[in-house]
Amino acid sequence: MVSLTLKITNEFKAMIDKLTWINWSELARDEVLKKLEEEHSVEALKKIIAQSRMTEEDAEKLSENVKQSMHQSLKHKGLI
């Protein structure tokens, strides 16, 4: 297994040292994995978008249609 070293201020280290019940290695590992998963999702989304033929104008029209439909539905239910 590889080790990772971080440089932090003395003040930051003092704050960390007060929280002895936290497994900082595990927390850091989990956060890095989370960030990698987010990045993978963003890249996958970019690939999908790159293949899309929908224009910004199409997206705006779709958005407006959804808003109108939701408004009518809520109005019909007496919620607005």
N, C-alpha and C positions, 0 to 999 in steps of 0.2 A: 504494500500500500504506500502511496505517495503522501508526503506531508506538505502542508501549506503554511507559510509564515506570513503574518500581517503586521504592518507597522501601525501602531496606534499611539495616541498621546498618553502621557502619564495620568492625566485626569480621567480619560476614558477607561484606562486599565483599572483605576481605583474604583470606578463605578461598577465595572464588570466583576471585580473581586468581591463586592458586597453581595452579589447574587450567586451564592455558592451552589444553590440547588439546580441551576441551569447547566445543562450539558452544551457548552458553547460549540464544540466540534459538531455535534449532531445538528444543532440549530443552523449553523453555517452551511453544513452539507445539504440540509433540507431546503434552505433558501436558494442555494445555487441550483439545485435540481429544479426547483419551482421556476426560476428565471430561465433555465434552459428549455423547459417545457413551454413556457410562454413564447420564447423566441422561435421554437419549432412551430408553434401554432401560427404565429405571425407570418413566418415564411410560407407555410402551407396556404394561408389565406391569400398572400400575395400571388402565389401561383394560380389560384382559382380566379382571382380578380384579373390577372393578366390574360386569361383565356376568355373572359367575359366580353360579350358584345354590348352589354348594357351601357348606355351613355349616362352622363350626369343628369341630363334632361329627363331621361327615362326614370332614373331613380327619384328625381324630384316629383314627377307625375305620380309614380307609385306611392310615394310618401303622402302626397296630398290625398290620393284615393283612400289610403288606409285611414288617415285622419278623419275624412268625411264619413267613412263607413263606421268607425268607432263612435263618432259623435252621434250619428243616426241610431246606432244600436243602444247607446246609453240613454238617448232621449226617448226611444221607444220603451225602455225599461223604467222610465221615470226617474232616472238617477241624475239627470241634469235638466 
